[in-house]
């Protein structure tokens, strides 16, 4: 593994932060059958948006058959795909897709041996994609593009916040790799709520702070209603039950916060010996995921300090708790509980490091044009646009999930003073509005706001709806 990671060039100083983050994420997500052949999951492919190239290697008849194809795929038949290494750059990410993953896996292993560093098969093929609840396409134009490879976006090098135009947003949400559709039931079981932060290069359902932000929102609203204060043990028990009930629990940090945290860990006598000699970013990631037992309490305290929290929304709730409407110290309780639960083996808990620099050019509110039910399809939207970023907020989907969380918390009567689910939901909605305005006012002031209503079977409707107000105005 160490040799392969060095082959990815993650220490190359010429890489932009976004590309470095993508390569580290690829190495983390990559699976190897029998220790050799490379593959990634359908969920990983769905969340990468336009950051990777997907190539279907089946026969032409299969493209429009019962299984359909991954939306936004290129088509290179298997018999012609063995030369892809002569057309694809060494570090251009390439995922191969067949019916069940078998033929593409053999081909991916061959192309890797031929020199491609970022190549893999999609585990289980189109069958697994469908079984994951992800929507398929049947583009009648795909056979006409036989052998053609779509372009990959450039990674952003600028931290400029030059605003996006309406035309930019229309082009982005109209691209088949920018928006992926999944059944709401599948999202509830396997999905994650990401932060609105545009630095996440994967396709997201966004809300401030992601899953951690919503959990914090629920606890803050409960404390307001009940007048009680949640202790550390209760927060930890609630989080453990929440993960068991809903599955994935995600939030992010960033590389700037990570660098500051590493410096603190190296200087702190409680933890310095545990990281002596570690320089590789992937080795550090593995250390953070499972530090030695003797340093975990010190690590939990260090990781919850504001300077070491890379999510702007969560950091602001620590630094300005009253303005964000939560009790001082509550955010740190949630973060410490989350890191400890992850160390105890809860694989559903994800802490993703994002690149450090912001270059968002807009705030995009994604609306679904129907009342949500278990069978409804919800859109995963890639925040990376033209090599830059946009804040992505899903008010419709997040509101549905928020109602589910309120109902669930109202039933934890052995841990919390009972409150009605409807009252808790309304308190969460009010607090969410306060927090969203405060967070965007700090991170996105002056940017244009676009409302996008997406449809699974026709073009999205996009309109300019305003500008994010400056803080204090």
N, C-alpha and C positions, 0 to 999 in steps of 0.2 A: 504493500500500500504506500509506503513512504516514497519508493521510487516513482510510482505512478503520480503521486501528488507533485513531486519535484518536476515531472514532465509537464504538468499543467502550467508551469511558469507563474505561479501565484506571487512569487517574490520579484517579478520583473517590475522595475520602477517605472517603466513606460506605460504600464496598464492604467487605465482610468479606474477610479474606485468602483464604478458599476461593473465593469468587466471582471475585475478581481473578485468582487463579491459573487458574481455569477459562477465563476470557475470553482470557487470554494464550495458554493452550494451544489454544483454538479458533482464534485468529488464526494460530498456528504450523501447525496441522494443515490449515487451509482451503486447498483447491486451487481454481484457476479455469481452466475450459476457455476456450480462445481469449481468455484474459486477462479474462474478464468473469463468466461464470456460476459460482456457488459450489457446490462439492461437497466431501464428505469420504469417506474410505475406509470399507469395512465394518469393518475392524479398529478404527478410531477409534470407530465407533458401538458396537461390542461392548464396548469397554473403559470406556465412560462410565457404565455402570450406570443409575441413576435420575436422573442429573444432566441428561439431556436428554429431550425428548419425540420419539418416533418416530411418524410418521403415514404409514400405507399409503394410497396414492391409487388403487389398482387397483379394478377392478370386483369385486363380491361373489364371483362364482364363482372368482376367482383366489385368494381367501384360503385356500380349502381344496383347491386344485388340486395338481398335481404339485410345484409349487415351495414351497408353504406360505407362511408369513409370518414376519417377525422377531418373536420372542417379546416380549410386552409392548407391541406396537404398538397405537395407536389407528387407527380407520378412518374416513377422510373421502374419499368418492369424488372423483375428479379434477374432475368437473363442479361440485362443491360446495366445493372446496378453495381457490378463488380469493379467498375472503373470510376466510381464516385470519388475515390481518393485523389484522382487526377483533376477533379473539378471543384473540390471542396477544400478550403484552407485548413491547415493543420489544427487550428484552434476555433474553427467554425462549428458550433454545436449542430449535430445531425442525429435525428432519431428515426429509425427505420420501423415500418409497420407492415405486418402481414395479417393473416386471418387469426392465428392463435399464438404468434410470437416465435414459432419454431424456426422458420426459414430466415426471418429477419435477424434472429439471434446468431445464426451461423454466419450470415453476411456481415453483421456488426463486428464479430470477432475477426473476420478476414480483413475488414477495412481498418480496424485498429492495428493489426499487425502490419498493414501497409503504410501506417504512419499517421492516421487520424487520432488525435488525442481526445476529442470530445464526440465520440460516436457511441451509440447504444441502440438496442432494440427496445421497443415498448412491450413490457411484460404482458403476455396474454393476448397481444394483438387487438384488433378491432372488437373481438368478442369481449375482452376484458373492459375496454373503453365503454361499451354499451352496458355491461353488467354493473359498472360503477355509477350508472345513472347519467352519464354524459351524452349530450346530443350528437348525432352523426349528421353528415351532409351527403348530398347527392348532386353535386355540381355538374350539370351537363357539359360544361366547357372543359372539365378536367382532362378528358382524353385528348383534346386538341392541343394540350400543353405537354404532351408526352416528352419526357426527358428534360423539360425546362425546370430550372431551380429558381425559386423566388429569392428576393434579396433579403438580407438581414439588416436591421437598423444599426446605425452607428451608436456607439456608447457615448453618452454625454461627457464632454470635457469641461464645459463651462458651468459656472455657478450662477449665470445670469438668470433673472426671473422675468425676462421679456415675455409679455403676455401672449398666450395663444389666441388665434382668431377663431371665429365660428367655423370657417372652412377647415382649419386644423382639426377641430374636434369631430366634425362630420366625417372627414377622411379616416380618422383613427377608429371611431366606433363602427364604421362601415367595413373595416377589414376583418375577414373571417378568423384571423388569428388573434385579434385584439379582444374579442368577446367570445367566451366559451359558455355554453349553457349546460346546467345540471339540474336534475330534479330536486325539488326542495327536500323531499324525503331523504335523498342521498346526501344532500348537503348537511342536513341535521345529523346524519349518522357519521359522515366522514369529513365534512367541511370544517373550515376554520374562518372566523371573523378576523380580518386583518385591520390594521390601522389605516386611517385616511392618508397617511404619509406616502408621498409619491415615490420615495426612493426604493420601495419594494418593487423589483422588476417583474414579479410574478403577477398573474391575473388574480384579482381580489374581489371579495365582498367587503367593503370598507365601512368602518365606524371609528370614532376617535379612541385610540388605545387598543383596538381589536378586542379579542375575548377578555383580556385583562381589564380593559377600560370599561366594558359592559358589566363585568363582575363588580368592579369598584363602584360603578354607578348604582348597581342594585344595593350594595351594602350601605353606601352613603344615603340613598333614599330611605332604606329601612331604618337607619339610625335617626333620620329626621322624623319619621312617623312615630317611632316607638319611644324616642327620647332616651334610649339606652345606648351603651357603648359596647362594641364587640371586642372581646379579648383575643389574644393571639391564638389560643387553642381553638376557640370557636371559629375564627376566620379559617384556620387550617382545616378543621373538620368540614366546614361548608365547601371549601375549595375541593377537597377530596371527593365529597359527594357530588359536587357539580361535574367534575371530570368523569365520574362513574355514570352519571345520568346522561350527559350530553356529548361526551367524547372529547375531541380535541380542544385544547385551551392554548391560544397563541398570543404572543406579543413580541415586540422586537426591541433590539437595542441598535447601536450603530458603531462603526469602527472608531470614531473619535472618542466616544465614551469608553469603548474597549481599550483603547490605547491609554487613556487616563487611568482606567481600573488596573491595567497591567502594571503601570508605574507604581500605583499604590500598593499592589500585592507584593511587588519586588521590594518595596521600602518597608513594609510592615513586618516586624519581627515574628508575628504569629504565622505568616504565610510565605515569607521569602524563600525558605528552604524548599518548599514544595514546587516552586517554579524555576529553580536554579537550572540554567542550561536550556530552557525551552525558548525557541525562537520561531519555529514554524507556526504559521497561523492556524493550520488544521490541528496541530498538536495542542495548541492553546484551546481551541474549540472543544477538543475531547477532554481537556483538563476541566474546563468550566462545566461540562456536562456531567462529570463524575469526579470531583476533587477527593483527595484522601479524607477519610472520616475525621481525622484529627484537626483539619482546618475548616471544616464545613461551617461551623458557627461564625467564625471570623469572616469567611467568604460571604455568607448570607448578609452579614452586616455591611460589608464593603460594597456588595453588588446593589444594595438598596439606597446607597448614598446618591443624592441628586446628580452630582457630576458624573456618575457612572451609569446613569439611566439614559439610554440613547433614544428612547421614545419621547418626543417633545411633549406630547399630551400628558403622559404619566409624570414626566419630570416637572411640568408646570403644576400639576395637582399636588406635588410635594412642596414646591417652592411657594405657591400661592393658594394654599388649601381653601381659605375662606372665599376667595374669588371664584374658585371652581366648585364651591358648595359642598366640600367634604371635610370631615374632621381631620385636623393635623395628625399625621402619623398613620392614617388608615391606608394610604397607598403603600407605604413601606411594609405594613403588615401583610398586604396582599402579595407584594413582590417576594418577601422572605418566605411566605408559605408556598409560593409557586416554585421557587428554586429548591426548597427542601423536598417538595413532592417529586420534582423531576429527579433529584438525586436518589430518592427512594425507589425509583424505577418506573414512574408513570410516563410511559413513552408517548402518551397522548399530549403531553405538555411540550410546546415548542417555543423556544426562544431564538429568534432569527436575528443575526447581525446584518444590518444594512450598510451601504456605503455612507460615508460621513457627510458629503456635500449635498445641499439642496439646490435644485434648479427647476422647481415647479413653475409652470406658466399659467395655471388655471385651477379652479375648483370645479369639479364635475359631480353633480348630484344625479345618481342613476335611479330611475324610476321604472317599475315593472307595470305594464299596461293591463293588469288584471288583478282581481282579488286573489291572494295567495292561498293555496291549498297544498296538501302533501304531494299531489301530482304536478303542481305548477313547476315551470322551469325558471330558474333564476340565473342571472348573468354574472359570470366572473369577468371583470374588466381589467385589462392590463394598464397600469398607470404610466408606463414608459411610452412616450410619444415623440417620434422624430429624434430619438436619442436623448430626449429630456424627460420631464416628469410632470404629472399633474396630481393634485389631491383628488382622491376618489371616495365619495360618500354614497352609501346605499340606504337612504332613509326608509324606503319601503320594506326591504328585507330585514334591516336591523330592527325596525319597529315590530315586525312579526316575531323575531327571535327574542326581543325584549319582553314581549308579553308572555312568552313561554317561560322565560327566566323568572319573571315576577310570580307566575303561578307556582313554579317549583319552590321558590324560596318561601312562599306563604305556607307551604306544607311542612317545612322543617321546624315543627313546633317544639321538638325536644331541644333545639339549639337556639331558637329565636322566639322572642315574644310574638305571638300571632298577630298578623296584620292582614287585612283583606287583600286578595290578589289585585283587585281593580284599583284600590287606593295606592298600592305599591307601584303598579304600572303607571298610573297618572303622575305619581311623584318622580318616577324614573324618567318619564317623558319631559317633565318640566326641568329636571336637573340636566338631562341630556341637551336640551335647547340652550341652557345657560353655558354648559361646558363647550359645546360645539362653537358657539359664538366667541367665547373667550380664546379657545385654542386657535381657531382660524384667524382671529384678530391678531394673535401673536405671530403666527407662522405664515399667514397668507395675505396679510394686509395689502390692499391695493390690487389684488389679482381679480380677473373677471370670473364670474360664476356662470356656469352653464347647466341647464336642466336637460337631461337626456332621458327620453322615454324609449326603451328598447323593446323590440318584438322579436320572437324567435324566427319568424317567417317573412319579415319585410323590413325595409330600412328603418333605422332609428329616427326619432324626431328630436331635433336639437334646437334649443333657443337660448339666447343670452338673457339671463335673469337678474343681473346686477353686478356689483363689485363688493369685495370683502371690505368692510369698514375698518378704518384705522383704529388702533387701540385707543380707547377713551373718547371716541367720537361717535 
